Amino acid sequence: MSQKYFYLHIPKTAGTTFNDFLRKNFDASECIFHIEIQIDKIDNKTVLSGHIPLPKAQKIIPNFDDHVKLTVFREPLKQVSSHLRFVRKLAEPSEKKRLLEHTPQIQKIVARLANTDLSSPQSLQEFIYWLKEENLALFHNTQTQYLVGTRFEMNAEIIQDAKDRLETITYIGITERLDDYIFLLSHKLGFLELQFKNKKLNVTEESFGLDTGNSEIEKVLEPLIYVDKIIYKEAKIKFEKEFAQLPSLKANAIYSFFDRIRTRYKW
């Protein structure tokens, strides 16, 4: 039986770019992306990828423990601000078709965001209060939620659970060093590396006034990321330790690449 893979696609962590990388390594018939909307099709696939928390993935994916598990984390303030802008963009007239493809819950959040001044700390604070009142945990420590499941409240026990689950991920990457993560996977798993061009996909260019350089805005957003900051630090350390074992391999790969070029063009 060939090796199987599961990619835990945390929102706004360069997941669309990483999915593109996976597509370059496997035949389309072997892969299911966004398994959260195609759960009935996941049997006998080599690559599964989706916006689905780890505990749920463990329950619905057959022989889950036999899968190589991959995921990418991102610096939390950047992740949550990107996520907010992405969801806010769905309120634009040009995004109407995409909006209708989302759940009523998401559409409700989009409608509220459209009437929120993201440049105003007070307006942003009111939006966060509203999320809590409506029991909508979309932006609350999202990266941690993908490890432990959906919840608002975090405590020491849940944080430890998240750390423990982090250890079950075979290879962890960070968005800020996605190229290096791709390199690591190419050597650990035999994936293609040189053919992959690290271009950012599914990027929301519009800021909608959200300025994370504003200390007041950052303070307001802190409740959405305070646990993610702990988990990101752990994930980053794990990635850096794994990657630190590869420097000589990387140098050899670079020389090997130029050797092939010289041979081809008779330098």
N, C-alpha and C positions, 0 to 999 in steps of 0.2 A: 504493500500500500504506500502511495506517495505521501510525503509530508504535507500536512494541512496547516493553514494559517488563519488567525483571527486578528483583525486590526480594530482596536477600540478607538473609534473616531470621535474624539472630544471636539465640540464645536470651536471653530476659529483658532485652530492650532496648526494650520497648513494642511489640514486633512484632505482637501480636494487635490492639492498638489501631490500628497503622498499616495492617494488613490490612483492618480495618473501614473505615478512610478510603478505601482503594483500592476497596472494594466500593461505596462511595457515588459513585464516579466512573466506574464501568464496569458494563455489563450482566453479570450472572452468567455468561452463556454465553461471555463473552470472557476469563474468568479461571480460573486454576488455582492454588489455594493448597495448600501442603504438597506441592510437586511431587516431593519425595523418595519419596512413596508412590503417585504417579500419573504416573510418567515416561512411560508409554505414551500419555498423553492430552495431552501438551504441544504437539503440532503445531498450528500455525495459531491460537494463542491470543494475545490482545493483552497480557495481564498474567500473568506467572509469578512465583510467590513460594514460597520454601521454605527449609528448614533444610538447605542443601547448600553445601559449600565452593565458593568461586569457581573453582578449577581444574576441579572436576568439572562445574560449571555450563557452563563454556566448552566442555567436551567433548560434553555431551549435548544442549545447546540449539541447535537449528538457527539459523544466522546470528546467533550470539550477539553479535558485534561491532556489529550493527545495533540492538541493544536499548539503551534508556536504562537505565542501571544505578543503582539506589537502595539505600541501606542506612543503618542507624542504629547508632551506637556509644553505649556507656554508661560512666560512671565505673566503672573495673574492680572496685573493692572492692564497690560496690553490685551490680554485675552478678553477680559470683561468689557473693556471699552470697544473692542472690535465687534464683540457679540451684540452689544447695545446698538451700535451703528448699523450692523447687518439687519437686525430685526426692525429698526426704525426705517430703514430703506424700503421695507416691504409696504410701507404706507404710501409710497410714491405711485402716481397714476401708471407709470410705466411698468410697475411690478404687480399690477392687479392679478394677472394670470397666476403668477407664482404664489401670491398671497392666498388665493383660493385653493391652492394645493395643500395648504397647511391646516392644522387642526383648529377648531373653534377657540380653543385656549390661546393658541398663538395669535389668532386674528384679534382676540380681545386685547392681548398685550400690545399688539401693533397699533390698534386704535387709541389706546391710552398713550403710547409713546408719541404718536403723531401730535398729541396735544400737550406734550411735555417739552419745556424749554431746556434742552440738555446743556446749555451754557450757564444755566442758573443753578447754583448749589441747592437753593431752596426748592425749586421745581423738581430737581432730580431726587431730593430727599423725599418729597411728597410721593413721587412715583415708587420709590422703594418701599415706603410705608404701605402704599396701595397694593403692591405685590404681596406683602405679608398678609394683609387683610383678606385678599382674594385667594390666599393659599397657592400662589403661583411661584414656584421655586426655580424658574428658568435660569436666572442669573446668579443665584446664591451658591457660591463656592462650587461652581459647575464641575470643575476638574475633579474635585473630591467626590462629588455626587456620582460621577461616572465610575468611581471605584467602589462605592458603598451603597448606591441607590439614592433615590430622591428623598430629600429631607431638608427642612429649614434649620433646625437646631443641631448644633455640633457640640460635642463634649469630648473629654479626654478619651473615653472608651471608643467613640466613633473615629477619632483621629488615629488611634492605635490600630483600629480595624483597617482604615485606609492605608496606613503604612504597611500592615501585614499583606494586604492585597497587592500593594505595589510590588512586593517581592515575588508575586506569582506571575508578573509580566516577564516574558522571556528577554525581550530587548526594549528598553525605553529610550526614546529620543527627546530632544527639546527643539522647539521651533527655531530658536535663535541659532542653532547649529544643525539645521536639517541636512545640509550637504555632508557633514561628518557622520550623521546617523545613516544616511544612504551608503556612505563608504563602509561603515561598520557592518551593515547588513550584507553588503556585497561580498565581504570576506567571511563573515560568519555563516551565511546561508547560501552563498553562491549567486546572489542576485546580480543583475546587470548594474553597472555603476557609471561607466564612461558615457553610455548612451543617454543617461538621464540629464536633462537640463533643468536646473533649479529655477523655474519661473513660477511666480506666485499666481495661483488661480483662485477665483472666487473672492477677490479682494474688494472691500467696500471703500472707495476712495473718499466719499463724502464724510465729513466729520459731524455734520448736523449740530455744530457748535460745541461738541463735547471735547473739552480740552483737559487732558490728564496732566498737563504741565501746571495746571492751576491747583495749588495746594488745598484749596477748599473743596474742589471737586474730588480730589484724591481722598480727602478725609471722608466725604459722603459715601464714596464707593468702598471704603474699607470693610464694612460689614459683609459685602459681597465676595470678598477675597481673603479674609483673614486666615481661614483654614487652608485655602488653596496655596497661600504663601509658604506654609509649612510643608505641604505635600510637594510643591514645586521644588523646594530646596532639596528634599530627599531624592526626588526624581533626577534632578540635575547632578547630584553627587553620584548616583548610581550610573548614569550615562557616562560621566567623566571618568569614572574608574574603569568602565568597560572599554572606553575609547583609548584610554592611556596605554592599553596593552598593544595598540596597533601602530605606533609611530613608525617603526621600521618597515612594517608592511606597506604603509602609505608611501614611504619614500621609494620602496621597491616597485610599487605599482606605477608611480610617476615615471621612474626610469624605464620600466617595461613598456609603458605607453610610447615614450619617445623612441625607444628601440624599434618598435613596430613601425612608427612613422618613417624612421631613417631607412629601414629595410624596404618599405614600400616605395619610397621615392629615391632610394639609392643615394642618401646623403653621404 
